[in-house]
Amino acid sequence: MIEGWRHVVAVAGALGSGLMAGFFLAFSTITMSGLRAVAPAEGLRVMQAINRSPNSSPALLVTLLGTGVVSVAAAAMSVGRLDEASSGYLVSGAALYLVGTLGLTIVFHVPRNLAIEPGTLVLEAADRVIPRSPASSSGFAGQPRAAIAAS
């Protein structure tokens, strides 16, 4: 059983992970559906505006990065107690969040978001370069469409 500070850290990590999962689900289903419904050049401009908004959203940054800090704390508090089943779960959960959420965001999504910043694309050519079919927007957060236009 998890007691004391480890319990507090475990609950905080679970809440933060759940909030981030909800954010990613909403973004992937609602926002990306909306972007597919508009012309590619317009969608690209909207995606550029969306990419700037997380930097001005303290709630998102605190949840994303704070859950990362909590994950490191959970792993650090549990590494010496791996004989307990709960410790294995805490270390595994922390690793999954750090690699699957923070790592993927930093290594995969941020570079693609930077690639579609103004000045890196010719927006007028976006309608010719980016196909309109929904299949062309496959992948995480539809980034491959923008990557095609950037190349």
C-alpha positions as CSV (number, residue, x, y, z in Angstrom):
1,M,0.0,0.0,0.0
2,I,1.2,3.5,-0.8
3,E,1.3,5.8,2.3
4,G,2.4,9.3,3.2
5,W,4.1,11.4,0.6
6,R,4.3,8.6,-1.9
7,H,0.5,8.5,-1.8
8,V,0.2,12.3,-2.4
9,V,2.8,12.1,-5.3
10,A,1.0,9.0,-6.8
11,V,-2.4,10.8,-6.8
12,A,-0.9,14.0,-8.2
13,G,0.8,12.1,-11.0
14,A,-2.4,10.2,-11.8
15,L,-4.4,13.4,-11.9
16,G,-1.8,15.2,-14.0
17,S,-1.6,12.3,-16.4
18,G,-5.4,12.1,-16.7
19,L,-5.6,15.8,-17.4
20,M,-3.0,15.6,-20.1
21,A,-4.7,12.6,-21.7
22,G,-7.9,14.5,-21.8
23,F,-6.2,17.4,-23.4
24,F,-4.5,15.2,-26.1
25,L,-7.8,13.4,-26.8
26,A,-9.7,16.7,-27.2
27,F,-7.0,18.2,-29.4
28,S,-6.8,15.1,-31.6
29,T,-10.5,14.7,-32.1
30,I,-12.0,18.2,-31.9
31,T,-9.3,20.5,-33.1
32,M,-7.9,18.3,-35.8
33,S,-11.4,17.7,-37.2
34,G,-11.9,21.4,-37.4
35,L,-8.6,21.9,-39.1
36,R,-9.5,19.2,-41.7
37,A,-12.8,21.1,-42.5
38,V,-11.1,24.3,-43.7
39,A,-8.8,25.0,-46.7
40,P,-5.2,23.8,-46.2
41,A,-3.7,27.3,-46.2
42,E,-6.3,28.5,-43.7
43,G,-5.7,25.4,-41.5
44,L,-2.0,26.1,-41.6
45,R,-2.6,29.6,-40.3
46,V,-4.9,28.4,-37.6
47,M,-2.3,25.7,-36.6
48,Q,0.3,28.4,-36.3
49,A,-1.9,30.3,-34.0
50,I,-2.7,27.2,-32.0
51,N,1.1,26.4,-31.7
52,R,1.6,29.8,-30.0
53,S,-1.1,29.4,-27.5
54,P,0.5,26.8,-25.1
55,N,3.3,29.2,-24.4
56,S,0.7,31.7,-23.0
57,S,-1.3,29.0,-21.1
58,P,0.1,28.7,-17.6
59,A,-2.5,25.9,-16.8
60,L,-1.3,23.8,-19.7
61,L,2.4,24.3,-19.0
62,V,2.0,23.7,-15.2
63,T,0.1,20.5,-15.9
64,L,2.5,19.2,-18.6
65,L,5.7,20.1,-16.9
66,G,4.5,19.7,-13.3
67,T,3.3,16.2,-14.0
68,G,6.8,15.5,-15.3
69,V,8.3,16.8,-12.1
70,V,5.9,14.7,-10.1
71,S,6.8,11.6,-12.2
72,V,10.5,12.1,-11.4
73,A,9.6,12.4,-7.7
74,A,7.4,9.3,-7.8
75,A,10.2,7.3,-9.5
76,A,12.9,8.6,-7.1
77,M,10.7,7.8,-4.0
78,S,10.0,4.2,-5.3
79,V,13.3,3.1,-6.8
80,G,14.7,1.9,-3.5
81,R,11.5,0.0,-2.7
82,L,11.1,-2.2,-5.8
83,D,10.3,-5.2,-3.7
84,E,6.8,-3.5,-3.2
85,A,4.4,-4.0,-6.0
86,S,3.3,-0.4,-5.8
87,S,6.8,0.8,-6.4
88,G,7.0,-1.0,-9.7
89,Y,3.7,0.6,-10.8
90,L,4.9,4.1,-9.8
91,V,8.3,3.7,-11.6
92,S,6.5,2.3,-14.7
93,G,3.9,5.1,-14.7
94,A,6.6,7.7,-14.3
95,A,8.7,6.3,-17.2
96,L,5.6,6.1,-19.4
97,Y,4.7,9.7,-18.8
98,L,8.3,11.0,-19.2
99,V,8.9,9.1,-22.4
100,G,5.4,8.9,-23.9
101,T,4.2,12.5,-23.1
102,L,7.2,14.7,-22.4
103,G,9.7,12.9,-24.6
104,L,7.3,12.6,-27.5
105,T,6.3,16.2,-27.2
106,I,9.9,17.5,-27.1
107,V,11.4,15.2,-29.7
108,F,8.5,14.8,-32.2
109,H,5.9,17.5,-31.9
110,V,7.8,20.6,-31.0
111,P,10.2,20.4,-34.1
112,R,7.2,19.9,-36.4
113,N,5.4,22.8,-34.8
114,L,8.5,25.0,-35.3
115,A,8.7,23.8,-39.0
116,I,5.3,25.5,-39.7
117,E,6.1,28.8,-38.1
118,P,5.6,31.9,-40.3
119,G,8.5,32.4,-42.7
120,T,9.2,28.7,-43.1
121,L,6.4,28.0,-45.5
122,V,4.9,29.6,-48.5
123,L,1.3,29.7,-47.4
124,E,-0.1,30.6,-50.8
125,A,1.3,27.2,-52.1
126,A,-0.3,25.2,-49.3
127,D,-3.5,24.6,-51.3
128,R,-1.5,23.0,-54.1
129,V,1.0,21.1,-52.0
130,I,-1.3,19.7,-49.2
131,P,-3.9,17.2,-50.4
132,R,-7.4,17.7,-49.1
133,S,-8.2,14.0,-48.3
134,P,-8.6,13.1,-44.6
135,A,-6.1,10.3,-45.1
136,S,-3.4,12.9,-45.7
137,S,-3.7,14.2,-42.2
138,S,-2.9,10.9,-40.5
139,G,-0.4,10.9,-37.7
140,F,-0.1,12.7,-34.5
141,A,-1.9,16.0,-34.5
142,G,-1.9,16.1,-38.3
143,Q,1.7,17.3,-38.4
144,P,2.7,15.3,-41.5
145,R,0.5,17.6,-43.6
146,A,2.6,20.6,-42.5
147,A,5.8,18.7,-42.9
148,I,5.0,17.9,-46.5
149,A,4.4,21.6,-47.2
150,A,7.7,22.5,-45.4
151,S,9.8,20.2,-47.6
